């Protein structure tokens, strides 16, 4: 896979990987089991039962091993380690994201405007920015190095796929650099990025191509940490197994001083 293409577009799809398929033989069922954990259901089954968010739900270790699967081995992860400077960095516990027909329904406490944004703009976001305080100021709370997505179930392309705006990481980097580099890195989390973020997102919507990314089990896709991305609504007629559209997302954190640096 081309590093040049990744840094230009902000994402890459990696072809089916036998080693990843072997890992999924154990990790896949372990991921599906989290959906039936009562605590997980209480915390993560949202949008009127159409989305199981499953943040850090998979009980993998820093190598990606879960329930005797052995370390996660995948061409996409090898690319991240060699081309993105991740080296021998530790993986986080994977998010187990499951969508069902009808997604999205309104989320509890969600305003009508927020729901429209979820439905019509795929809840487009950059990872790590969280709404903070009563005014929901967008601030940097996490500093992910990349997003690695692994499909667990075989679905149609219209079954609530991830979408990404190609080249959006260039716009987002420039906007965040202008807002943050005048501050010491230690206080970046205190900077209100709401207006900067919203303006950059509007520019992305106006100038970047929205791409639907669909993968089969054994395939993987890698997103740049600053790429604007989201989850599309479930399309009429799209099919998936009873377990739903299941994707594992690894989003390991890096040192905050590296977050705005290239690559």
N, C-alpha and C positions, 0 to 999 in steps of 0.2 A: 504494500500500500504506500501511496505517495505522501510523504510529510508535507511537501509543497501544497498538495491539494487540501490536506487537512487545515493548514494554516491560512489558506485562501478562503475556503468555504466555511470552516468552523466545525466540520463533522466528517466522519467517514463510516461507511458500512463495510464490515469485514465478512468474508465468505464463510460458509459452514466449516466448522473446526471440529475434527473428531475428538480431540482432547477435551474440548468444551462440552461436547455431547456426553462424554463419559462422566464428567463432573456433574452434569445435570441429572444423571440417573439417580443420584443421591440428593443433590441439592434441590432439584425440582420438587420432589415429594415433601422435603423439609420445608420448602417455601409455602407450598399449598397448605400444610398443616397449621401454619401460623394463622390462617384465616379462621380457624375454628377454636382458637385459644380465646376463652371468655374475656380476658383482659385486653387482648388485641382487638376483639370485636368492639368492646366498649370505647376504646381509645381511637380506633382507626376506621371503622365502618361508617362512611359519611355519604352525603348527597343522596339521602333517602335510600341507602343500601346499594347505590350504583357504583361506589368507589371505596375500595379498601386501600387506604393510603399506605399503611404498613411501614412507616419510617423505622429504620434499623431493626426490623422484625426478624431478619434471618440471623440465626445464632452461629455465624461463621467466625473464625478467628482471623488474625491479622494477615494470614496467608490466603484466606478465602476458604479454607477447609471447614466443612460442616458435617457432623455426624459420620466421620470416617471417610469422607469423600476424597481426601487428599487436597493439596493446595489448588487454588484456581489457576488453571493454565489456559490461556487464550491468546490468539494473535493480537487482539485489540489491547490486552493488558501489556503484552510485550512491547507494543508500539508506545504505549503511555510511559512505560519505564525507560525506554531508550530515547524517545523523541521529545517527551514532555518534561524530562528531568525528574521523573518520579523515582527512578532508581529502585532501591529495595524498600521503598516506603511501605508502611502498613496499610492494609485495606480497612475501611470502616465496615460495620455490619450493614449488609445490604438492605435497602428498602424493597419490600415486596408490594409492588403496585398491581392491583387487580381492578379491572373495570368490567362492568356488566352491561347488557343491553339497556338502553335508556339513559346512559350517562351523557350529559350531566343533569342531575336534578338539583334544586337549590340546596345549599349547605346550611345547616342550622346556624342562625344568626347572620347569614349573608344578606347584604342589602340587594335590592333589585338591580342596582347598577353593577355590583360585583358579580351577580349571577349572569347578567348579560355579557360581561367581559369574559367570564368562564365559558359561556356557550358560544359567543360569536368571535372571540379572540383567543380561544384555547387556554385561557388563564396564563397568557404569555408572561414569562418571568426569567430572571437570571438568578441562579441558585445563590443562596447566602444572604440575600436581602430580606429582612423580616419587618413586618409592621410592628412598631413599638409604641407603647403608651396610648392614651385615649385618642390622640390625633392620628394614630397609625402611621407615624413617620417611618419611612423606609431607611433602615440602617443596616450596616454590615454586621451580621452576627456570626457568620460562618465563612470560612475561606477554603472552599473546595478546589482541588487541583484540576478536576475533569469530571465528566459524567460518563460512566461505562454502563451500557444497557445490554442486558442479556434476555432474550425471549425464552419463556418457559413453555408456553402453549402455542399450538399451531392455530392461527386465526386468519380471517380475511384482513385485507389492508384497511378496511373501513371500521374495524373493531377498536375504536378509541386509540388510534396510533399516536405516537409522539410526533410532533411537528417542530421544525426548526427553521429559523429565518437565516438563509445563507449569507455569510459575510457580516452578520449583526455584531459579532464579537469585535470587529474593528471600530464600529460606532460606539459600542458600550465602553470599550477600553479608553477611547478618547474622552468620552464624557466623564468617566470616573477619574481619570488622571487629572482632568481640569479641576474636579471638585476635591480630590483627596491629597494630591501631592504637595499642596501648600501646608498640610498638617503633618505632624509626626505620626508615624505608623501606629504608635501606641494608642492614639485617640481616634483612629478611623471609625471605630464603632460608635463614637459619639456624634459623628457628622450626619446631619439630616440630608439624605440623598433623594428625597421624594420628588422635588421638581426636576432635578437633573435626570433622574431615572425615567420619569414620565415623558420628558421632552425627547430623550434618546430613544425611548420605545416608540414614540410617534414617528420619529425619523426612520426607524427600522421598518415600521409598517408601510411607510410611503416609498421606501427605496429598495428594500431587500425582498427576495423571493421566498415565499413560504413553501417549504418542502415537507411532504408527508414521508415519514421514515417507517418502513415496515420490515420486520425481521422474522425469520423462522427460527425454531430451536436449533442451537448450534451456530447461528450467526450472531453477530454482535455489532453494536455501533458505539462510537466514541464521539462525544461532544466537547468542544472547547468550553472552558469554565465560564467564559463571558458571553457565550452564545445565547440569544433569546430563544426560548423554546417553551413548549406547553403540550397539552394533551387535547386532541381533537374530540369532538362529540362523536358518539357511536352512530354510524351511518345506518339508515334504513336498509334492512336486508343483509347486513353484515353478520357473519356467523363466527362462532367460537365454541369451544367445548363447554360443558356445564361448569367447569372451574373458572371460566371467564378468560379475559385477556390478561395474562400474567407476565409481567416483566420485572426482572431484578435490576435495581440501580445501585451501583457503587459510586460513592461521591467522597473519596478520602480527602481529608483536609491537608493543606500545606501551610508552611509558615506564611503569616500574613504579609510579610515584606516581599514575598514572591508573587502575590496575587495579581498585581498589575504589571509584572515584568513579562517580557516575552521569554519563552513561547507562551 
